[in-house]
Amino acid sequence: MDLPPPCVAPWWGRGAHLQTILGNQLPSPQPTTPGQPFRVTLKDGDALAGRAWAGISDSVVLLFHGLAGSHDAAYMNRAVRLSQKRGHTVWAMNHRGCGEGRGLAKGTYHSGRADDLGEVIRTARQAHPDKRIAVIGFSLSGNALLLNLGEGIGIFEKPDVAIAVNPPIDLARCALLLKSGFNRVYDLRFVVRCRRAVRERVEDGLIPDIYPIPRFCTLTDFDDYYTAPASGFKNREDYYARCSAGPHLAKIKTPTVILMAEDDPFVAVESFRDFPVSDAIHLHIEATGGHMGYVAAKNHGDLFHRWLDGALGHYLDALLGADPKMN
């Protein structure tokens, strides 16, 4: 598979942390239209909220956000735009209780929700039986996507092609890194948002107020206080072991691209060298980019450009086949 041009960081945006922070904070375009709201009902009665944009190609692109995100995250909006440009139908999904999904779910979402992704894929196939299904999973959802493809926690509906961006395939290692040094800033940000999501469920009368989550705990603590017990795991170690996609990469048969940065500050690139990878996976490790940052230098007078958007478009075209009339 051909490679996109490399990500060359601008002089003012070099380093793992600057890449990660700037990637989240720099201006990012919105979709040209807000999309049509819809819901996907899950087997346990919970529902996921999403936004849909109709396309004219023979493919549907399903987008899933990272931890504490929503369908309206900047990277999701850009992925909607690049998919629309190619004429694809697009579904941008909210995980349980996220974004417009507040009040629709008692259950929690986590890195192992391969079942929820499978239910959305199944629903998309029913709605568009003649179209191919592509899934892009960002960060947490990238792990859940790979877990789905590798049948790590069960057999669920799979897409025709897949892209996972900076997936934390070794959850225990990722959680440990988040507790160290400057990474504690990201850890605290995740915890603040996750605590708020739990509080909203309690305020909405969906769950009892039985989770005593300390204000300044770490994400590993949060997983012990809430994620594990609320999701049926013995403890966080059980959750991390059962829901890490790394041990299941060798079983994946679906054409898949994994995009990863060598300098991701809390998803260790070594994890992708520790686990065997199937021939169906194209593993792209970029030298720089941080965690879903990929801010690149731009010629012709612009201050910067989003390397990730170009890479996602490149690999969508490679996996689905590019129609020059739509580009």
NORSULMO-V935500 format. One record per residue. RES is the residue in one small letter. PSI is psi as a letter, one per 30 degrees, with the letter a starting at -180 (* if undefined). Layout:
BEGIN
((RES	PSI) (RES	PSI))
END
This chain:
BEGIN
((m	k) (d	l) (l	k) (p	l) (p	l) (p	l) (c	j) (v	j) (a	k) (p	l) (w	f) (w	g) (g	h) (r	k) (g	l) (a	e) (h	e) (l	e) (q	e) (t	e) (i	e) (l	e) (g	e) (n	f) (q	f) (l	l) (p	k) (s	k) (p	l) (q	l) (p	l) (t	f) (t	l) (p	f) (g	l) (q	k) (p	k) (f	l) (r	k) (v	j) (t	k) (l	l) (k	f) (d	g) (g	f) (d	l) (a	l) (l	k) (a	k) (g	l) (r	k) (a	k) (w	k) (a	k) (g	l) (i	f) (s	a) (d	g) (s	l) (v	k) (v	j) (l	k) (l	k) (f	k) (h	l) (g	a) (l	k) (a	g) (g	a) (s	l) (h	f) (d	g) (a	l) (a	e) (y	e) (m	e) (n	e) (r	e) (a	e) (v	e) (r	e) (l	f) (s	e) (q	e) (k	e) (r	g) (g	g) (h	k) (t	k) (v	k) (w	k) (a	j) (m	k) (n	k) (h	l) (r	k) (g	f) (c	k) (g	b) (e	f) (g	g) (r	k) (g	f) (l	f) (a	k) (k	e) (g	l) (t	l) (y	l) (h	a) (s	f) (g	g) (r	h) (a	f) (d	e) (d	e) (l	e) (g	e) (e	e) (v	e) (i	e) (r	e) (t	e) (a	e) (r	e) (q	e) (a	f) (h	i) (p	f) (d	g) (k	l) (r	l) (i	k) (a	k) (v	k) (i	j) (g	k) (f	k) (s	c) (l	e) (s	f) (g	e) (n	e) (a	e) (l	e) (l	e) (l	e) (n	e) (l	e) (g	g) (e	h) (g	e) (i	g) (g	l) (i	j) (f	l) (e	k) (k	l) (p	l) (d	e) (v	l) (a	l) (i	k) (a	k) (v	j) (n	h) (p	k) (p	i) (i	f) (d	j) (l	e) (a	e) (r	e) (c	e) (a	e) (l	e) (l	e) (l	f) (k	f) (s	k) (g	b) (f	f) (n	f) (r	f) (v	e) (y	e) (d	e) (l	e) (r	e) (f	e) (v	e) (v	e) (r	e) (c	e) (r	e) (r	e) (a	e) (v	e) (r	e) (e	e) (r	e) (v	e) (e	e) (d	g) (g	g) (l	e) (i	l) (p	l) (d	i) (i	g) (y	j) (p	i) (i	j) (p	k) (r	e) (f	h) (c	l) (t	l) (l	e) (t	e) (d	e) (f	e) (d	e) (d	e) (y	e) (y	e) (t	e) (a	e) (p	e) (a	f) (s	g) (g	g) (f	l) (k	e) (n	a) (r	e) (e	e) (d	e) (y	e) (y	e) (a	e) (r	f) (c	g) (s	k) (a	f) (g	e) (p	f) (h	g) (l	e) (a	f) (k	f) (i	k) (k	f) (t	k) (p	k) (t	k) (v	k) (i	k) (l	k) (m	l) (a	k) (e	e) (d	g) (d	k) (p	f) (f	g) (v	j) (a	k) (v	f) (e	f) (s	e) (f	f) (r	f) (d	f) (f	k) (p	k) (v	k) (s	l) (d	f) (a	f) (i	k) (h	j) (l	j) (h	j) (i	j) (e	k) (a	e) (t	l) (g	f) (g	a) (h	j) (m	h) (g	d) (y	h) (v	k) (a	l) (a	k) (k	k) (n	a) (h	g) (g	f) (d	k) (l	e) (f	l) (h	l) (r	j) (w	e) (l	e) (d	e) (g	e) (a	e) (l	e) (g	e) (h	e) (y	e) (l	e) (d	e) (a	e) (l	e) (l	f) (g	k) (a	k) (d	j) (p	f) (k	f) (m	g) (n	*))
END
